[in-house]
Amino acid sequence: MQEKKYLKWYNKVGYGSGDLAANMVYALLTSFVMIYLTDTVGLNAGIAGTLMMLSKFADGITDVFFGSLIDKTKSKMGKARPWMLWSYLGNAVMLVAIFAIPKSLGDTAKYAYFFIAYTLLNAVFYTANNIAYDSLTSLITRNNNERVQVGSIRFMFSLATNLIVASITVGLVGKLGGGAMGWRNVAIIYALIGLIVNTISVFSVKEVVDEDEGAEKKEEEEKLTLLESAKLLVKNKYYLMIVAVYILTYIQTGIAGIGIYYMTYVFGNPALLGTFSAAQMFPMIVGLALTPALVKKAGSMYKVNLTGYCIAFFMRIGFIIGGLIGSIPMMLTFSVISGLCVSPVTGDLNALIAATSDYTYRTKGKRIDGTMFSCSSLGIKIGGGLGTALAGMLLEAGGYVANAPVQSASCINMLKFMYLGFPFITVIITAIILSRLKVEKANEDWDREHAVEKA
């Protein structure tokens, strides 16, 4: 039986553009906040990284809270869209605040200012916006193939935004005044673009209602407390696996923030950051475009995801060898293939979360889409916090000296470990988790068993 279709092409593209808005914030923070803090504001990398980690852990507790609020929300716009719309105002203001730390403040006040602004951005505004946006994957369509399609499209926007931000930001800072003024002006421009695109994304889709849910079930679901919702999450092993995948992904993303340091001090050319970003992200965009067709042909997200990561394992070995011998062409080649192989997971991860939410609904009779999608924000917070903190701590441990023309041998070795070795470790662990993430089969088995019972 063919699944009902809910979305036109413009709904899919409009929804996907929301990740452009989200990554105007996230890409700037991930790739450049550390070098802004150390080389422009003059803060210590280790202390700054520790503050980021503490902030991420602190705001991790708000993820389930906002997810539960979204589940209980009633409005003409639906459950998630109001949260996505209004929370981005806070995103825009806090992004500018982070990249506009007043020079007149003392060092202690600068640390406190950054910590407060960074925590408000992550714990409140980005959390609400991101969980609402992710939840829409379940709320705008019940068609699994459409979920894979919108997931692929949104992450194409995400990767393209990350690529553009990584490629143009350094030059743009210089053109807009350089130093503190340049960073502030760039943040203002990115915040305004994000605000406009986020608004377009919100109004490009509508939330649908389950035809098979009666009023009695809906009323029952609305009575779920935060604690009850949290218990449903931790009892779902697939939810925990997806959280782990997110954590690993964003630990690596946080560590990858030292890419600008690696290009500057190992290769002596910071402009190479854009080249390496393109080598990873362009093939991922291609892979995302192919993901819906691959999943449809394979009949399973599980097969496509696991195969991709197994191939990426060998590509990462080639990347490391290229880095150790200093061959940029070799590194770029293996980066391209690796990016292509891991892209399906990026594209269908939201569809996996939706399937995981469906599993809770099947087995527990409760639909908690908003709370379920907190796994993405929770994983981003914990993973990003750990990754950024590790980046700062390892830079400090390696003996990094801000604005030094040449770094010590220990610092160069540390940069090589972080840029070459760390991604290899995360690929291995992620592949192991993906080998156990069989939520599609679990749903099919449940349907089969209960169909027999009903018969």
C-alpha positions as CSV (number, residue, x, y, z in Angstrom):
1,M,0.0,0.0,0.0
2,Q,1.4,3.4,-1.0
3,E,1.9,5.9,1.8
4,K,-0.1,9.1,1.8
5,K,1.9,12.1,0.6
6,Y,1.7,15.3,2.7
7,L,4.3,17.7,1.1
8,K,4.9,19.5,-2.1
9,W,8.4,20.3,-3.3
10,Y,8.3,23.8,-2.0
11,N,7.2,22.6,1.4
12,K,10.3,20.4,1.5
13,V,12.7,23.1,0.4
14,G,11.1,25.7,2.7
15,Y,11.4,23.4,5.7
16,G,15.0,22.5,4.8
17,S,16.0,26.1,4.6
18,G,15.5,26.3,8.3
19,D,18.9,24.7,8.8
20,L,20.5,27.6,6.9
21,A,19.2,29.8,9.7
22,A,20.3,27.5,12.5
23,N,23.8,27.1,11.0
24,M,24.3,30.9,10.7
25,V,24.5,30.6,14.4
26,Y,26.1,27.2,14.9
27,A,28.7,27.4,12.1
28,L,30.0,30.7,13.3
29,L,30.3,29.6,16.9
30,T,31.8,26.2,16.1
31,S,34.5,27.3,13.6
32,F,35.4,30.7,15.0
33,V,34.4,31.5,18.5
34,M,37.5,30.0,20.0
35,I,39.9,31.9,17.8
36,Y,37.9,35.1,18.4
37,L,38.1,34.6,22.1
38,T,41.8,33.9,22.2
39,D,43.2,36.1,19.4
40,T,40.8,39.1,19.5
41,V,39.5,39.3,23.0
42,G,42.6,37.8,24.6
43,L,41.1,35.1,26.7
44,N,42.8,31.9,27.8
45,A,41.9,28.9,25.5
46,G,41.7,26.5,28.4
47,I,39.5,28.6,30.6
48,A,37.2,29.6,27.6
49,G,36.9,25.9,26.6
50,T,36.0,24.9,30.2
51,L,33.3,27.6,30.4
52,M,31.8,26.3,27.2
53,M,31.7,22.8,28.5
54,L,30.1,23.9,31.8
55,S,27.6,25.9,29.8
56,K,26.7,23.0,27.5
57,F,26.2,20.6,30.4
58,A,24.1,23.1,32.3
59,D,21.8,23.8,29.4
60,G,21.6,20.1,28.6
61,I,18.9,19.8,31.2
62,T,16.6,22.2,29.3
63,D,16.3,19.9,26.2
64,V,13.7,17.5,27.6
65,F,12.0,20.5,29.3
66,F,11.5,22.3,26.0
67,G,10.5,19.1,24.2
68,S,7.8,18.5,26.8
69,L,6.5,22.1,26.5
70,I,6.3,21.6,22.7
71,D,4.3,18.4,23.1
72,K,1.8,20.3,25.3
73,T,1.6,23.4,23.2
74,K,-1.8,24.3,21.5
75,S,-2.0,27.1,19.0
76,K,-3.3,27.9,15.6
77,M,0.2,27.4,14.2
78,G,0.5,24.0,15.9
79,K,2.9,22.7,18.5
80,A,6.4,23.4,17.2
81,R,6.1,26.3,14.7
82,P,5.5,29.1,17.3
83,W,8.5,28.0,19.3
84,M,10.7,27.9,16.2
85,L,9.5,31.4,15.1
86,W,9.9,33.4,18.3
87,S,13.0,31.7,19.7
88,Y,15.2,32.8,16.8
89,L,14.9,36.5,17.9
90,G,16.9,35.4,21.0
91,N,19.4,33.5,18.8
92,A,20.1,36.6,16.8
93,V,20.5,38.9,19.7
94,M,22.8,36.5,21.7
95,L,25.0,35.7,18.6
96,V,25.8,39.4,18.2
97,A,26.4,39.7,22.0
98,I,28.9,36.9,22.0
99,F,30.9,38.5,19.2
100,A,30.7,41.9,20.7
101,I,32.4,41.5,24.1
102,P,33.2,45.0,25.3
103,K,36.9,45.9,25.4
104,S,36.5,48.0,28.5
105,L,35.7,45.0,30.7
106,G,38.3,43.4,32.8
107,D,39.3,39.8,32.2
108,T,37.0,38.3,34.9
109,A,34.1,40.4,33.6
110,K,34.8,39.3,30.0
111,Y,34.7,35.6,31.1
112,A,31.4,36.2,33.0
113,Y,29.9,38.2,30.0
114,F,30.8,35.4,27.6
115,F,29.5,32.7,29.8
116,I,26.1,34.3,30.4
117,A,25.6,35.2,26.7
118,Y,26.8,31.7,25.5
119,T,24.5,30.0,28.1
120,L,21.5,32.0,27.2
121,L,22.0,31.3,23.5
122,N,22.4,27.6,24.0
123,A,20.2,26.8,27.0
124,V,17.2,28.9,26.0
125,F,17.0,30.2,22.5
126,Y,18.9,27.7,20.4
127,T,17.5,24.8,22.3
128,A,13.9,25.9,21.8
129,N,14.5,26.7,18.1
130,N,16.3,23.5,17.4
131,I,14.0,21.1,19.1
132,A,11.0,22.8,17.5
133,Y,12.6,22.6,14.1
134,D,13.6,18.9,14.5
135,S,10.1,18.0,15.8
136,L,8.5,19.3,12.6
137,T,10.0,16.2,10.8
138,S,7.3,14.2,12.6
139,L,4.6,16.8,12.7
140,I,4.5,17.9,9.0
141,T,4.4,14.4,7.5
142,R,3.7,10.8,8.5
143,N,5.3,9.5,5.3
144,N,8.7,7.9,6.0
145,N,10.1,8.5,2.6
146,E,9.1,12.2,2.9
147,R,10.9,12.3,6.2
148,V,14.1,11.0,4.6
149,Q,13.7,13.6,1.8
150,V,13.2,16.6,4.1
151,G,16.0,15.4,6.3
152,S,18.4,15.2,3.3
153,I,17.3,18.6,2.0
154,R,17.7,20.3,5.4
155,F,21.2,19.0,5.9
156,M,22.1,20.0,2.4
157,F,21.3,23.5,3.5
158,S,23.2,22.9,6.7
159,L,26.4,21.7,4.9
160,A,26.2,24.5,2.3
161,T,25.9,27.1,5.1
162,N,28.8,25.6,7.0
163,L,30.9,25.6,3.9
164,I,30.1,29.2,3.0
165,V,30.7,30.4,6.6
166,A,34.0,28.5,6.8
167,S,35.1,29.9,3.5
168,I,34.1,33.6,3.7
169,T,34.2,34.5,7.4
170,V,37.9,35.3,7.8
171,G,38.0,37.5,4.7
172,L,34.7,39.1,5.6
173,V,35.9,40.0,9.0
174,G,38.8,41.9,7.4
175,K,36.6,43.7,4.9
176,L,34.2,44.8,7.6
177,G,36.8,46.5,9.8
178,G,38.9,43.7,11.1
179,G,39.5,42.8,14.7
180,A,36.6,43.2,17.2
181,M,34.6,45.5,14.9
182,G,34.9,43.0,12.0
183,W,33.7,40.1,14.1
184,R,30.7,42.1,15.5
185,N,29.7,43.2,12.0
186,V,29.9,39.7,10.6
187,A,27.7,38.4,13.6
188,I,25.1,41.1,12.8
189,I,24.9,40.1,9.2
190,Y,24.6,36.4,9.9
191,A,22.0,37.0,12.6
192,L,19.8,39.1,10.2
193,I,20.1,36.5,7.4
194,G,19.2,33.7,9.9
195,L,16.2,35.6,11.2
196,I,14.7,36.2,7.7
197,V,15.3,32.6,6.6
198,N,14.0,31.1,9.8
199,T,10.7,33.0,9.4
200,I,10.4,31.8,5.8
201,S,10.9,28.2,6.9
202,V,8.3,28.5,9.7
203,F,5.6,29.6,7.3
204,S,6.5,27.2,4.5
205,V,4.9,24.2,6.2
206,K,1.9,23.2,8.3
207,E,1.6,20.6,11.0
208,V,-0.7,17.7,10.4
209,V,-2.8,15.7,12.8
210,D,-2.8,12.0,13.1
211,E,-6.0,10.6,11.6
212,D,-5.8,7.5,13.7
213,E,-5.6,9.3,17.1
214,G,-8.9,9.9,18.9
215,A,-9.6,12.8,21.2
216,E,-9.3,10.5,24.2
217,K,-5.8,9.5,23.3
218,K,-4.8,13.1,22.7
219,E,-6.2,14.2,26.1
220,E,-4.3,11.3,27.8
221,E,-1.0,12.3,26.1
222,E,-1.4,15.9,27.1
223,K,-1.5,14.9,30.8
224,L,2.1,13.4,30.6
225,T,4.4,15.1,33.1
226,L,8.0,16.0,32.3
227,L,9.1,13.1,34.5
228,E,6.8,10.7,32.7
229,S,8.1,11.8,29.3
230,A,11.7,11.5,30.4
231,K,11.0,7.9,31.6
232,L,9.6,7.0,28.2
233,L,12.8,8.3,26.6
234,V,15.3,6.4,28.7
235,K,13.2,3.2,28.3
236,N,13.7,3.5,24.5
237,K,17.1,2.0,23.7
238,Y,17.0,3.5,20.2
239,Y,16.6,7.0,21.6
240,L,19.8,6.4,23.7
241,M,21.7,5.2,20.7
242,I,20.7,8.2,18.6
243,V,21.8,10.5,21.5
244,A,25.1,8.8,21.4
245,V,25.5,9.3,17.7
246,Y,24.7,13.0,18.1
247,I,27.2,13.3,20.9
248,L,30.0,11.7,18.9
249,T,29.2,13.7,15.8
250,Y,29.3,17.0,17.7
251,I,32.3,16.1,19.8
252,Q,34.0,15.8,16.5
253,T,32.5,19.0,15.2
254,G,33.8,20.8,18.3
255,I,37.3,19.4,17.9
256,A,37.1,20.3,14.2
257,G,37.0,24.0,15.3
258,I,40.8,23.8,15.5
259,G,40.8,23.4,11.7
260,I,41.7,27.1,11.4
261,Y,44.7,26.6,13.8
262,Y,45.8,23.5,11.8
263,M,45.7,25.3,8.4
264,T,47.5,28.3,9.9
265,Y,50.3,26.6,11.8
266,V,50.8,23.2,10.1
267,F,50.2,24.3,6.5
268,G,50.9,28.0,7.0
269,N,47.8,29.0,5.0
270,P,44.5,29.7,6.9
271,A,42.7,30.0,3.5
272,L,43.0,26.2,3.1
273,L,40.2,25.9,5.7
274,G,37.7,26.7,3.0
275,T,39.3,24.2,0.6
276,F,39.2,21.4,3.2
277,S,35.7,22.3,4.2
278,A,34.6,22.1,0.6
279,A,36.3,18.7,0.2
280,Q,34.2,17.3,3.0
281,M,30.9,19.2,2.5
282,F,30.4,19.2,-1.3
283,P,30.4,15.4,-1.5
284,M,28.2,15.3,1.6
285,I,25.7,17.5,-0.3
286,V,25.8,15.1,-3.2
287,G,25.4,12.1,-0.9
288,L,22.4,13.8,0.8
289,A,20.8,14.3,-2.6
290,L,21.2,10.6,-3.3
291,T,20.2,9.3,0.2
292,P,16.4,9.1,-0.4
293,A,16.9,7.0,-3.5
294,L,19.6,4.8,-1.8
295,V,17.3,4.2,1.2
296,K,14.4,3.4,-1.0
297,K,16.4,0.9,-3.1
298,A,18.0,-0.7,-0.1
299,G,14.7,-0.8,1.7
300,S,16.3,0.2,4.9
301,M,18.2,3.2,6.5
302,Y,20.1,0.7,8.6
303,K,21.9,-0.9,5.6
304,V,22.8,2.3,3.9
305,N,24.1,4.0,7.1
306,L,26.2,1.1,8.3
307,T,27.7,0.4,4.9
308,G,28.7,4.1,4.5
309,Y,30.5,4.2,7.9
310,C,32.3,1.0,7.3
311,I,33.8,2.4,4.0
312,A,34.5,5.7,5.8
313,F,36.7,3.7,8.3
314,F,39.2,2.9,5.6
315,M,39.0,6.4,4.0
316,R,40.0,7.9,7.4
317,I,43.1,5.7,7.4
318,G,44.1,7.2,4.1
319,F,43.4,10.7,5.4
320,I,45.7,10.1,8.4
321,I,48.5,8.8,6.2
322,G,48.1,11.8,3.9
323,G,48.4,14.2,6.9
324,L,51.4,12.4,8.3
325,I,53.3,12.7,5.0
326,G,52.0,16.2,4.4
327,S,50.2,15.4,1.1
328,I,47.3,17.9,0.7
329,P,46.0,16.2,-2.5
330,M,45.9,12.8,-0.7
331,M,44.1,14.3,2.3
332,L,41.5,16.0,0.1
333,T,40.9,12.9,-1.9
334,F,40.1,10.7,1.1
335,S,38.2,13.5,2.7
336,V,35.9,13.7,-0.4
337,I,35.2,9.9,-0.3
338,S,34.7,9.8,3.5
339,G,32.3,12.8,3.3
340,L,30.2,11.0,0.6
341,C,30.1,7.8,2.7
342,V,28.9,9.3,6.0
343,S,26.3,11.6,4.4
344,P,23.4,9.2,4.5
345,V,23.4,9.2,8.3
346,T,23.3,12.9,8.3
347,G,20.4,12.9,5.9
348,D,18.2,10.3,7.5
349,L,18.9,10.8,11.2
350,N,15.8,12.8,11.7
351,A,13.8,10.1,10.0
352,L,15.4,7.6,12.4
353,I,14.3,9.8,15.3
354,A,10.8,9.9,13.9
355,A,10.8,6.1,13.6
356,T,12.1,5.9,17.2
357,S,9.2,8.1,18.3
358,D,6.8,5.8,16.4
359,Y,8.3,2.9,18.3
360,T,7.4,4.6,21.6
361,Y,3.9,5.2,20.3
362,R,3.6,1.6,19.2
363,T,4.9,0.0,22.4
364,K,3.7,2.6,25.0
365,G,0.7,4.2,23.3
366,K,2.1,7.7,23.9
367,R,3.2,10.1,21.2
368,I,5.9,12.5,22.5
369,D,7.4,13.8,19.3
370,G,8.7,17.1,20.7
371,T,10.3,15.3,23.7
372,M,11.8,12.6,21.5
373,F,13.4,15.1,19.2
374,S,15.2,16.6,22.3
375,C,17.8,13.9,21.5
376,S,19.2,16.1,18.7
377,S,19.6,19.2,20.9
378,L,20.8,17.1,23.9
379,G,23.4,15.4,21.8
380,I,24.5,18.7,20.2
381,K,24.8,20.3,23.6
382,I,26.8,17.5,25.3
383,G,28.8,16.7,22.2
384,G,29.5,20.3,21.3
385,G,30.3,21.2,24.9
386,L,32.8,18.3,25.3
387,G,34.3,18.9,21.8
388,T,34.8,22.6,22.3
389,A,36.1,22.1,25.9
390,L,38.5,19.4,24.7
391,A,39.7,21.6,21.9
392,G,40.5,24.4,24.3
393,M,42.1,22.1,26.9
394,L,44.2,20.3,24.3
395,L,45.4,23.5,22.7
396,E,46.4,24.7,26.1
397,A,48.1,21.4,27.0
398,G,50.0,21.4,23.7
399,G,51.4,24.8,24.5
400,Y,49.5,27.0,22.1
401,V,50.5,30.7,22.1
402,A,48.0,33.1,20.7
403,N,49.2,35.1,17.6
404,A,52.6,33.5,17.7
405,P,54.2,33.4,14.2
406,V,55.4,29.8,14.9
407,Q,54.1,27.3,17.4
408,S,56.1,24.7,19.3
409,A,56.6,21.1,18.2
410,S,54.3,19.9,21.0
411,C,51.6,22.2,19.8
412,I,52.0,21.0,16.2
413,N,51.8,17.4,17.3
414,M,48.7,18.1,19.3
415,L,47.0,19.8,16.3
416,K,47.8,16.8,14.2
417,F,46.3,14.4,16.7
418,M,43.1,16.5,17.0
419,Y,42.7,17.0,13.2
420,L,43.8,13.7,11.9
421,G,43.4,11.1,14.7
422,F,40.2,12.1,16.5
423,P,37.8,11.8,13.6
424,F,39.0,8.2,13.1
425,I,38.1,7.3,16.6
426,T,34.6,8.8,16.3
427,V,34.0,6.9,13.0
428,I,34.8,3.6,14.7
429,I,32.5,4.1,17.7
430,T,29.7,5.5,15.5
431,A,29.9,2.4,13.2
432,I,29.5,0.1,16.2
433,I,26.4,2.0,17.4
434,L,24.9,2.0,13.9
435,S,25.3,-1.7,13.8
436,R,22.8,-1.9,16.7
437,L,20.4,0.8,15.6
438,K,17.6,-1.4,14.0
439,V,14.6,0.6,14.9
440,E,12.9,0.1,11.5
441,K,13.0,-3.6,12.0
442,A,11.7,-3.3,15.5
443,N,8.7,-1.3,14.2
444,E,8.1,-3.9,11.5
445,D,8.3,-6.8,13.9
446,W,5.9,-5.1,16.3
447,D,3.4,-4.5,13.5
448,R,3.7,-8.1,12.3
449,E,3.2,-9.6,15.8
450,H,0.2,-7.4,16.6
451,A,-1.3,-8.0,13.2
452,V,-1.2,-11.8,14.0
453,E,-2.8,-11.1,17.4
454,K,-5.6,-9.0,15.8
455,A,-6.2,-11.7,13.2
